[in-house]
Amino acid sequence: MSTFLRYATALIISMGNLYLPLPSAQAPWQTIEGVQDTAKRLKSALKSDLQSCPNIIKELLDDPYQTDTLVTYKALPNNAKLYVLGDLHGDFGPINALMNYLEKKGYYNKTSFALAPAIYVALLGDYIDRGPDSLKNLWYLSKLKEANQQQVLLIRGNHETEIVMENEFKNTLHSLSNKITTATVLFARFLKAFTLLPAITLLTTQNNGGKKIALLHGGFDAQNESLIGPNPKNNLTPKLFSLDAKHVLWNDMHNDGISQCVPNFGRGLGLIIDKIRMLEWMNNNNIAIVLRGHQQTDETYTKSTGERFRLFSQGPIPGIATRWKRVLTLNVAPNTRKYGRYNGFFNDFGVILRINSGSDNSNEKNEFSEKLQELNGYLATPIYFMPQEPNTIVDASSVKAHLAALAKAKAAKKKADAESESIIMAGYMVQKGPHDDFYESNETMVNLQ
């Protein structure tokens, strides 16, 4: 080949390369190295919470498959504002909505991940599975926890345990690499990080008489009411209880005031706790309010008056199920589609719960704000956002109008169903002979067309 041809060929190739698509930059939660760093950062941040208890750290990390229950304690300043999210389940939308909201308020620096003083963020477990953003959630929470060691409170959910991680989360890790050994190593690293998550965190402030706010995922160990004994004043040392954590992470609450605990057959683990046992445990441990996730279906609840209503859509705080005025269950992330569409509210709005002193910025309350009398008048205020537009905070009046429309549609459907049943009954009666009165009243109806 002549010199000219060689130069011409090289020039054509080099020009062609200008138009080749450049490899797109991958986010850290999309690469093996980034996910490894996430597990390492999360483990380091959670270890820092337990630095006063090296024996607990050693026991947990030596056997991450153990099921002991870790309880931590934290004292909040009197002017604290606590923002709480329920189950994320692989949905990044709620985190995005909350941090955008805090940034607009001047409470959060998105570049440094730093929260303003006296601003606290709590998440109640189940960060992974079901949605597409499990690893993105863990990456962001690890950065947020690292930058705000004392102000970000992470609780362990039942999905952060080995028995559940073996399913969808392991497949998520496999999707990063075809090498089984790589996914296995990542799995072990995340399990060690998750085992450092507390099952329960108890919060106190100086101006509420020592009463506590309990952050947890499911319930408590109803078979052993001494799970959390009275904690001496100002003693914030974490404790590790040699009791099966599944009764904390898997338990549900009764809705109809049944006065006994029963096995949680629906989940296959844990118990269903009754009102009497739950309030007794709270009173014995000076717990004023429980904030929890885990139990997401919009189940029917019976008031003391006998009136029945839907916990999430018809309670005093829409999107948050309030039992016995003291146990608040936060709704699941709205884009987690596997829960279905029970009442329209689940996927139409997301909800963040803010708790702060009633004397501090009470002008921020809305028409769904509830005074927590057990906490000396603290305010529990829901903040609603659009799941598809996390920058859009929804005014409470819009939520009220939406719920009214749902109720109207439900009433119309009920009326239509009743009219349809009347028509069927009329057709049934017309086709009966004069001597057919012996028909059983509970006989199964058929479509007579």
C-alpha positions as a Python dict, from the first residue, in 0.01 Angstrom:
ca = {
    (1, 'M'): (0, 0, 0),
    (2, 'S'): (131, 345, -93),
    (3, 'T'): (204, 607, 167),
    (4, 'F'): (-91, 810, 40),
    (5, 'L'): (-333, 520, 80),
    (6, 'R'): (-207, 446, 429),
    (7, 'Y'): (-262, 809, 538),
    (8, 'A'): (-602, 823, 367),
    (9, 'T'): (-714, 501, 538),
    (10, 'A'): (-600, 624, 878),
    (11, 'L'): (-781, 955, 824),
    (12, 'I'): (-1109, 782, 730),
    (13, 'I'): (-1091, 554, 1036),
    (14, 'S'): (-1015, 844, 1268),
    (15, 'M'): (-1303, 1049, 1124),
    (16, 'G'): (-1534, 752, 1161),
    (17, 'N'): (-1443, 720, 1525),
    (18, 'L'): (-1569, 1073, 1582),
    (19, 'Y'): (-1919, 949, 1512),
    (20, 'L'): (-1905, 631, 1717),
    (21, 'P'): (-2141, 652, 2019),
    (22, 'L'): (-1949, 716, 2339),
    (23, 'P'): (-2020, 480, 2627),
    (24, 'S'): (-2271, 644, 2861),
    (25, 'A'): (-2154, 708, 3215),
    (26, 'Q'): (-2312, 468, 3459),
    (27, 'A'): (-2447, 574, 3794),
    (28, 'P'): (-2262, 432, 4098),
    (29, 'W'): (-2555, 202, 4184),
    (30, 'Q'): (-2529, 49, 3837),
    (31, 'T'): (-2170, -73, 3864),
    (32, 'I'): (-2013, -347, 4072),
    (33, 'E'): (-1756, -106, 4212),
    (34, 'G'): (-2022, 147, 4305),
    (35, 'V'): (-2240, -114, 4476),
    (36, 'Q'): (-1938, -250, 4665),
    (37, 'D'): (-1867, 104, 4785),
    (38, 'T'): (-2232, 146, 4889),
    (39, 'A'): (-2219, -164, 5110),
    (40, 'K'): (-1888, -52, 5261),
    (41, 'R'): (-2010, 303, 5330),
    (42, 'L'): (-2339, 186, 5481),
    (43, 'K'): (-2165, -62, 5709),
    (44, 'S'): (-1914, 202, 5824),
    (45, 'A'): (-2186, 460, 5899),
    (46, 'L'): (-2395, 211, 6096),
    (47, 'K'): (-2090, 94, 6293),
    (48, 'S'): (-2035, 454, 6400),
    (49, 'D'): (-2377, 450, 6567),
    (50, 'L'): (-2256, 160, 6781),
    (51, 'Q'): (-1900, 278, 6846),
    (52, 'S'): (-1964, 290, 7222),
    (53, 'C'): (-2045, -83, 7213),
    (54, 'P'): (-1764, -271, 7037),
    (55, 'N'): (-1888, -600, 7183),
    (56, 'I'): (-2225, -556, 7011),
    (57, 'I'): (-2056, -476, 6681),
    (58, 'K'): (-1839, -785, 6709),
    (59, 'E'): (-2131, -1011, 6798),
    (60, 'L'): (-2343, -885, 6509),
    (61, 'L'): (-2069, -900, 6246),
    (62, 'D'): (-1932, -1235, 6360),
    (63, 'D'): (-2270, -1392, 6290),
    (64, 'P'): (-2482, -1178, 6056),
    (65, 'Y'): (-2732, -1466, 6027),
    (66, 'Q'): (-2828, -1434, 6393),
    (67, 'T'): (-3168, -1292, 6483),
    (68, 'D'): (-3097, -1093, 6798),
    (69, 'T'): (-3288, -768, 6841),
    (70, 'L'): (-3085, -446, 6841),
    (71, 'V'): (-3241, -145, 7016),
    (72, 'T'): (-3089, 204, 7002),
    (73, 'Y'): (-3176, 525, 7189),
    (74, 'K'): (-3146, 889, 7085),
    (75, 'A'): (-3223, 1221, 7254),
    (76, 'L'): (-3356, 1489, 7020),
    (77, 'P'): (-3326, 1863, 7080),
    (78, 'N'): (-3646, 2040, 7180),
    (79, 'N'): (-3666, 2224, 6847),
    (80, 'A'): (-3619, 1909, 6640),
    (81, 'K'): (-3826, 1843, 6330),
    (82, 'L'): (-3854, 1474, 6250),
    (83, 'Y'): (-3945, 1370, 5894),
    (84, 'V'): (-4048, 1006, 5853),
    (85, 'L'): (-4096, 779, 5551),
    (86, 'G'): (-4249, 431, 5549),
    (87, 'D'): (-4155, 133, 5330),
    (88, 'L'): (-3970, 231, 5010),
    (89, 'H'): (-3959, -110, 4841),
    (90, 'G'): (-3730, -12, 4558),
    (91, 'D'): (-3906, 321, 4493),
    (92, 'F'): (-3673, 623, 4497),
    (93, 'G'): (-3960, 871, 4460),
    (94, 'P'): (-4029, 927, 4834),
    (95, 'I'): (-3662, 999, 4913),
    (96, 'N'): (-3644, 1233, 4617),
    (97, 'A'): (-3965, 1410, 4722),
    (98, 'L'): (-3852, 1452, 5083),
    (99, 'M'): (-3505, 1583, 5001),
    (100, 'N'): (-3640, 1824, 4739),
    (101, 'Y'): (-3889, 1952, 4995),
    (102, 'L'): (-3619, 1999, 5258),
    (103, 'E'): (-3391, 2171, 5008),
    (104, 'K'): (-3663, 2424, 4921),
    (105, 'K'): (-3711, 2490, 5292),
    (106, 'G'): (-3338, 2555, 5330),
    (107, 'Y'): (-3298, 2243, 5546),
    (108, 'Y'): (-3081, 2039, 5307),
    (109, 'N'): (-2776, 2089, 5085),
    (110, 'K'): (-2807, 1856, 4788),
    (111, 'T'): (-2439, 1890, 4695),
    (112, 'S'): (-2294, 1796, 5035),
    (113, 'F'): (-2592, 1581, 5149),
    (114, 'A'): (-2588, 1782, 5474),
    (115, 'L'): (-2903, 1845, 5676),
    (116, 'A'): (-2955, 2166, 5874),
    (117, 'P'): (-2923, 2144, 6254),
    (118, 'A'): (-3229, 2003, 6435),
    (119, 'I'): (-3358, 1841, 6113),
    (120, 'Y'): (-3393, 1463, 6148),
    (121, 'V'): (-3489, 1205, 5885),
    (122, 'A'): (-3613, 855, 5975),
    (123, 'L'): (-3688, 563, 5745),
    (124, 'L'): (-3870, 258, 5877),
    (125, 'G'): (-3714, -27, 5677),
    (126, 'D'): (-3788, -228, 5361),
    (127, 'Y'): (-3567, -18, 5135),
    (128, 'I'): (-3534, -293, 4876),
    (129, 'D'): (-3739, -527, 4652),
    (130, 'R'): (-4051, -489, 4437),
    (131, 'G'): (-3950, -160, 4272),
    (132, 'P'): (-3662, -87, 4030),
    (133, 'D'): (-3448, 132, 4258),
    (134, 'S'): (-3331, -92, 4542),
    (135, 'L'): (-2961, -25, 4484),
    (136, 'K'): (-3020, 345, 4416),
    (137, 'N'): (-3204, 372, 4749),
    (138, 'L'): (-2916, 207, 4934),
    (139, 'W'): (-2658, 428, 4761),
    (140, 'Y'): (-2844, 747, 4850),
    (141, 'L'): (-2916, 641, 5209),
    (142, 'S'): (-2552, 547, 5261),
    (143, 'K'): (-2443, 894, 5145),
    (144, 'L'): (-2711, 1064, 5355),
    (145, 'K'): (-2623, 864, 5666),
    (146, 'E'): (-2251, 922, 5618),
    (147, 'A'): (-2303, 1300, 5595),
    (148, 'N'): (-2551, 1319, 5885),
    (149, 'Q'): (-2441, 1051, 6128),
    (150, 'Q'): (-2665, 1161, 6416),
    (151, 'Q'): (-2956, 1302, 6216),
    (152, 'V'): (-3045, 1014, 5983),
    (153, 'L'): (-3218, 722, 6155),
    (154, 'L'): (-3246, 395, 5964),
    (155, 'I'): (-3456, 103, 6088),
    (156, 'R'): (-3426, -258, 5978),
    (157, 'G'): (-3721, -409, 5791),
    (158, 'N'): (-3801, -774, 5731),
    (159, 'H'): (-3672, -735, 5374),
    (160, 'E'): (-3328, -652, 5516),
    (161, 'T'): (-3297, -1004, 5657),
    (162, 'E'): (-3131, -1303, 5498),
    (163, 'I'): (-3453, -1505, 5458),
    (164, 'V'): (-3606, -1239, 5230),
    (165, 'M'): (-3284, -1113, 5069),
    (166, 'E'): (-3231, -1462, 4926),
    (167, 'N'): (-3506, -1394, 4677),
    (168, 'E'): (-3545, -1072, 4479),
    (169, 'F'): (-3248, -881, 4619),
    (170, 'K'): (-3007, -1161, 4534),
    (171, 'N'): (-3142, -1157, 4177),
    (172, 'T'): (-3086, -780, 4169),
    (173, 'L'): (-2722, -834, 4261),
    (174, 'H'): (-2689, -1110, 4000),
    (175, 'S'): (-2810, -864, 3735),
    (176, 'L'): (-2490, -662, 3793),
    (177, 'S'): (-2262, -951, 3716),
    (178, 'N'): (-2283, -1290, 3550),
    (179, 'K'): (-2034, -1417, 3804),
    (180, 'I'): (-2214, -1595, 4086),
    (181, 'T'): (-1917, -1541, 4318),
    (182, 'T'): (-1940, -1162, 4273),
    (183, 'A'): (-2309, -1153, 4360),
    (184, 'T'): (-2247, -1382, 4658),
    (185, 'V'): (-1978, -1150, 4793),
    (186, 'L'): (-2203, -845, 4750),
    (187, 'F'): (-2488, -1029, 4921),
    (188, 'A'): (-2268, -1108, 5222),
    (189, 'R'): (-2147, -748, 5246),
    (190, 'F'): (-2499, -604, 5245),
    (191, 'L'): (-2617, -863, 5497),
    (192, 'K'): (-2339, -756, 5734),
    (193, 'A'): (-2438, -393, 5688),
    (194, 'F'): (-2807, -468, 5744),
    (195, 'T'): (-2738, -663, 6062),
    (196, 'L'): (-2611, -336, 6215),
    (197, 'L'): (-2951, -173, 6160),
    (198, 'P'): (-3159, -141, 6478),
    (199, 'A'): (-3494, -314, 6492),
    (200, 'I'): (-3620, -40, 6723),
    (201, 'T'): (-3501, 314, 6792),
    (202, 'L'): (-3646, 503, 7088),
    (203, 'L'): (-3643, 883, 7072),
    (204, 'T'): (-3683, 1125, 7361),
    (205, 'T'): (-3684, 1504, 7399),
    (206, 'Q'): (-3647, 1717, 7709),
    (207, 'N'): (-3989, 1881, 7694),
    (208, 'N'): (-4213, 1575, 7668),
    (209, 'G'): (-4169, 1436, 8018),
    (210, 'G'): (-3936, 1156, 7912),
    (211, 'K'): (-4199, 998, 7690),
    (212, 'K'): (-4057, 814, 7392),
    (213, 'I'): (-4130, 786, 7022),
    (214, 'A'): (-4067, 431, 6901),
    (215, 'L'): (-3945, 386, 6544),
    (216, 'L'): (-3987, 28, 6426),
    (217, 'H'): (-4094, -174, 6126),
    (218, 'G'): (-4345, -432, 6243),
    (219, 'G'): (-4419, -465, 6614),
    (220, 'F'): (-4248, -596, 6926),
    (221, 'D'): (-4189, -935, 7080),
    (222, 'A'): (-4533, -993, 7229),
    (223, 'Q'): (-4420, -1325, 7372),
    (224, 'N'): (-4165, -1150, 7589),
    (225, 'E'): (-4284, -815, 7715),
    (226, 'S'): (-3950, -741, 7880),
    (227, 'L'): (-3790, -694, 7538),
    (228, 'I'): (-3729, -333, 7628),
    (229, 'G'): (-3706, -263, 7996),
    (230, 'P'): (-3714, 84, 8153),
    (231, 'N'): (-3403, 271, 8044),
    (232, 'P'): (-3232, 491, 8304),
    (233, 'K'): (-3255, 862, 8228),
    (234, 'N'): (-2989, 985, 7984),
    (235, 'N'): (-2866, 630, 7925),
    (236, 'L'): (-2849, 612, 7545),
    (237, 'T'): (-2632, 302, 7523),
    (238, 'P'): (-2756, 59, 7252),
    (239, 'K'): (-2876, -280, 7373),
    (240, 'L'): (-2877, -621, 7209),
    (241, 'F'): (-3151, -858, 7323),
    (242, 'S'): (-3115, -1231, 7270),
    (243, 'L'): (-3468, -1257, 7136),
    (244, 'D'): (-3590, -1351, 6791),
    (245, 'A'): (-3604, -1034, 6581),
    (246, 'K'): (-3876, -1177, 6357),
    (247, 'H'): (-4133, -1086, 6621),
    (248, 'V'): (-4027, -724, 6580),
    (249, 'L'): (-3977, -719, 6204),
    (250, 'W'): (-4274, -935, 6099),
    (251, 'N'): (-4551, -863, 6349),
    (252, 'D'): (-4878, -698, 6248),
    (253, 'M'): (-5149, -521, 6449),
    (254, 'H'): (-5504, -640, 6502),
    (255, 'N'): (-5771, -413, 6361),
    (256, 'D'): (-6078, -521, 6553),
    (257, 'G'): (-5961, -511, 6913),
    (258, 'I'): (-5924, -887, 6955),
    (259, 'S'): (-5780, -941, 7302),
    (260, 'Q'): (-5516, -1200, 7221),
    (261, 'C'): (-5210, -1249, 7005),
    (262, 'V'): (-5245, -1504, 6728),
    (263, 'P'): (-4993, -1653, 6483),
    (264, 'N'): (-4938, -1443, 6173),
    (265, 'F'): (-5036, -1714, 5926),
    (266, 'G'): (-5068, -1465, 5641),
    (267, 'R'): (-4694, -1390, 5652),
    (268, 'G'): (-4577, -1723, 5787),
    (269, 'L'): (-4367, -1554, 6058),
    (270, 'G'): (-4437, -1347, 6366),
    (271, 'L'): (-4762, -1266, 6542),
    (272, 'I'): (-5065, -1041, 6512),
    (273, 'I'): (-5069, -818, 6820),
    (274, 'D'): (-5388, -708, 6991),
    (275, 'K'): (-5467, -363, 7131),
    (276, 'I'): (-5439, -463, 7498),
    (277, 'R'): (-5093, -617, 7460),
    (278, 'M'): (-4963, -335, 7242),
    (279, 'L'): (-5072, -52, 7472),
    (280, 'E'): (-4952, -239, 7778),
    (281, 'W'): (-4606, -275, 7625),
    (282, 'M'): (-4602, 94, 7535),
    (283, 'N'): (-4714, 207, 7880),
    (284, 'N'): (-4465, -17, 8059),
    (285, 'N'): (-4182, 140, 7861),
    (286, 'N'): (-4309, 501, 7862),
    (287, 'I'): (-4361, 493, 7485),
    (288, 'A'): (-4609, 761, 7379),
    (289, 'I'): (-4623, 704, 7004),
    (290, 'V'): (-4520, 420, 6772),
    (291, 'L'): (-4428, 499, 6410),
    (292, 'R'): (-4416, 187, 6192),
    (293, 'G'): (-4446, 54, 5836),
    (294, 'H'): (-4486, -304, 5713),
    (295, 'Q'): (-4867, -345, 5726),
    (296, 'Q'): (-4992, -182, 5408),
    (297, 'T'): (-5338, -309, 5313),
    (298, 'D'): (-5623, -64, 5368),
    (299, 'E'): (-5796, -291, 5617),
    (300, 'T'): (-6124, -220, 5792),
    (301, 'Y'): (-6095, -96, 6148),
    (302, 'T'): (-6370, -89, 6411),
    (303, 'K'): (-6399, 211, 6643),
    (304, 'S'): (-6517, 178, 7001),
    (305, 'T'): (-6852, 313, 6877),
    (306, 'G'): (-6887, 16, 6642),
    (307, 'E'): (-6831, 233, 6335),
    (308, 'R'): (-6615, 72, 6069),
    (309, 'F'): (-6378, 260, 5840),
    (310, 'R'): (-6072, 212, 5621),
    (311, 'L'): (-5746, 268, 5805),
    (312, 'F'): (-5544, 449, 5540),
    (313, 'S'): (-5809, 632, 5340),
    (314, 'Q'): (-6063, 722, 5610),
    (315, 'G'): (-5855, 784, 5923),
    (316, 'P'): (-5770, 1126, 6070),
    (317, 'I'): (-5449, 1148, 5863),
    (318, 'P'): (-5511, 1018, 5507),
    (319, 'G'): (-5236, 785, 5394),
    (320, 'I'): (-5138, 702, 5753),
    (321, 'A'): (-5325, 434, 5944),
    (322, 'T'): (-5392, 543, 6303),
    (323, 'R'): (-5469, 270, 6556),
    (324, 'W'): (-5571, 349, 6914),
    (325, 'K'): (-5452, 711, 6863),
    (326, 'R'): (-5096, 603, 6942),
    (327, 'V'): (-4982, 359, 6674),
    (328, 'L'): (-4927, 521, 6333),
    (329, 'T'): (-4853, 307, 6025),
    (330, 'L'): (-4706, 494, 5730),
    (331, 'N'): (-4817, 407, 5380),
    (332, 'V'): (-4599, 221, 5134),
    (333, 'A'): (-4414, 410, 4862),
    (334, 'P'): (-4678, 504, 4602),
    (335, 'N'): (-4499, 366, 4296),
    (336, 'T'): (-4465, 17, 4441),
    (337, 'R'): (-4722, -129, 4206),
    (338, 'K'): (-4726, -482, 4345),
    (339, 'Y'): (-4958, -370, 4623),
    (340, 'G'): (-5238, -295, 4377),
    (341, 'R'): (-5484, -9, 4395),
    (342, 'Y'): (-5700, -62, 4700),
    (343, 'N'): (-5869, 276, 4741),
    (344, 'G'): (-5715, 518, 4494),
    (345, 'F'): (-5505, 692, 4758),
    (346, 'F'): (-5218, 443, 4760),
    (347, 'N'): (-5081, 540, 4420),
    (348, 'D'): (-5231, 885, 4373),
    (349, 'F'): (-5032, 1052, 4652),
    (350, 'G'): (-4720, 986, 4851),
    (351, 'V'): (-4701, 1093, 5215),
    (352, 'I'): (-4423, 1214, 5445),
    (353, 'L'): (-4494, 1254, 5817),
    (354, 'R'): (-4344, 1548, 6005),
    (355, 'I'): (-4344, 1558, 6386),
    (356, 'N'): (-4244, 1870, 6574),
    (357, 'S'): (-4334, 2066, 6885),
    (358, 'G'): (-4672, 2234, 6862),
    (359, 'S'): (-4510, 2559, 6973),
    (360, 'D'): (-4246, 2539, 6701),
    (361, 'N'): (-4355, 2649, 6354),
    (362, 'S'): (-4716, 2547, 6410),
    (363, 'N'): (-4795, 2771, 6112),
    (364, 'E'): (-4670, 2480, 5897),
    (365, 'K'): (-4964, 2262, 6000),
    (366, 'N'): (-5244, 2178, 5757),
    (367, 'E'): (-5601, 2058, 5796),
    (368, 'F'): (-5487, 1700, 5853),
    (369, 'S'): (-5240, 1789, 6131),
    (370, 'E'): (-5305, 1598, 6452),
    (371, 'K'): (-5198, 1702, 6801),
    (372, 'L'): (-5024, 1411, 6971),
    (373, 'Q'): (-5150, 1468, 7324),
    (374, 'E'): (-4937, 1181, 7449),
    (375, 'L'): (-4637, 1393, 7345),
    (376, 'N'): (-4755, 1713, 7513),
    (377, 'G'): (-4920, 1856, 7205),
    (378, 'Y'): (-4658, 1773, 6943),
    (379, 'L'): (-4792, 1807, 6590),
    (380, 'A'): (-4805, 1521, 6341),
    (381, 'T'): (-4842, 1680, 5997),
    (382, 'P'): (-4862, 1489, 5666),
    (383, 'I'): (-4687, 1631, 5360),
    (384, 'Y'): (-4826, 1494, 5033),
    (385, 'F'): (-4647, 1466, 4699),
    (386, 'M'): (-4718, 1336, 4350),
    (387, 'P'): (-4545, 1002, 4297),
    (388, 'Q'): (-4462, 1075, 3933),
    (389, 'E'): (-4353, 1433, 4009),
    (390, 'P'): (-4156, 1427, 4335),
    (391, 'N'): (-4095, 1802, 4314),
    (392, 'T'): (-4469, 1864, 4337),
    (393, 'I'): (-4596, 1899, 4692),
    (394, 'V'): (-4975, 1865, 4700),
    (395, 'D'): (-5186, 2102, 4906),
    (396, 'A'): (-5390, 1925, 5174),
    (397, 'S'): (-5712, 2071, 5036),
    (398, 'S'): (-5646, 1890, 4707),
    (399, 'V'): (-5608, 1564, 4897),
    (400, 'K'): (-5934, 1633, 5078),
    (401, 'A'): (-6114, 1695, 4748),
    (402, 'H'): (-5964, 1378, 4604),
    (403, 'L'): (-6084, 1171, 4899),
    (404, 'A'): (-6430, 1326, 4874),
    (405, 'A'): (-6443, 1227, 4506),
    (406, 'L'): (-6340, 873, 4597),
    (407, 'A'): (-6613, 855, 4861),
    (408, 'K'): (-6871, 984, 4611),
    (409, 'A'): (-6764, 728, 4351),
    (410, 'K'): (-6779, 452, 4612),
    (411, 'A'): (-7131, 556, 4718),
    (412, 'A'): (-7244, 563, 4354),
    (413, 'K'): (-7104, 215, 4296),
    (414, 'K'): (-7273, 87, 4609),
    (415, 'K'): (-7606, 231, 4491),
    (416, 'A'): (-7563, 83, 4143),
    (417, 'D'): (-7478, -258, 4292),
    (418, 'A'): (-7789, -242, 4512),
    (419, 'E'): (-8009, -153, 4213),
    (420, 'S'): (-7855, -432, 4009),
    (421, 'E'): (-7922, -678, 4292),
    (422, 'S'): (-8284, -559, 4309),
    (423, 'I'): (-8327, -621, 3937),
    (424, 'I'): (-8183, -971, 3971),
    (425, 'M'): (-8409, -1042, 4267),
    (426, 'A'): (-8711, -914, 4074),
    (427, 'G'): (-8630, -1140, 3784),
    (428, 'Y'): (-8590, -1431, 4021),
    (429, 'M'): (-8929, -1369, 4182),
    (430, 'V'): (-9105, -1339, 3843),
    (431, 'Q'): (-8974, -1677, 3735),
    (432, 'K'): (-9083, -1847, 4054),
    (433, 'G'): (-9400, -2056, 4032),
    (434, 'P'): (-9693, -2006, 4272),
    (435, 'H'): (-9580, -2300, 4485),
    (436, 'D'): (-9206, -2224, 4495),
    (437, 'D'): (-9199, -2057, 4838),
    (438, 'F'): (-9010, -2351, 4982),
    (439, 'Y'): (-8691, -2229, 4809),
    (440, 'E'): (-8413, -2179, 5063),
    (441, 'S'): (-8338, -1811, 5137),
    (442, 'N'): (-7964, -1877, 5123),
    (443, 'E'): (-7975, -2062, 4793),
    (444, 'T'): (-7707, -1949, 4550),
    (445, 'M'): (-7837, -1696, 4296),
    (446, 'V'): (-7775, -1762, 3928),
    (447, 'N'): (-7777, -1521, 3637),
    (448, 'L'): (-8121, -1565, 3485),
    (449, 'Q'): (-8057, -1338, 3185),
}
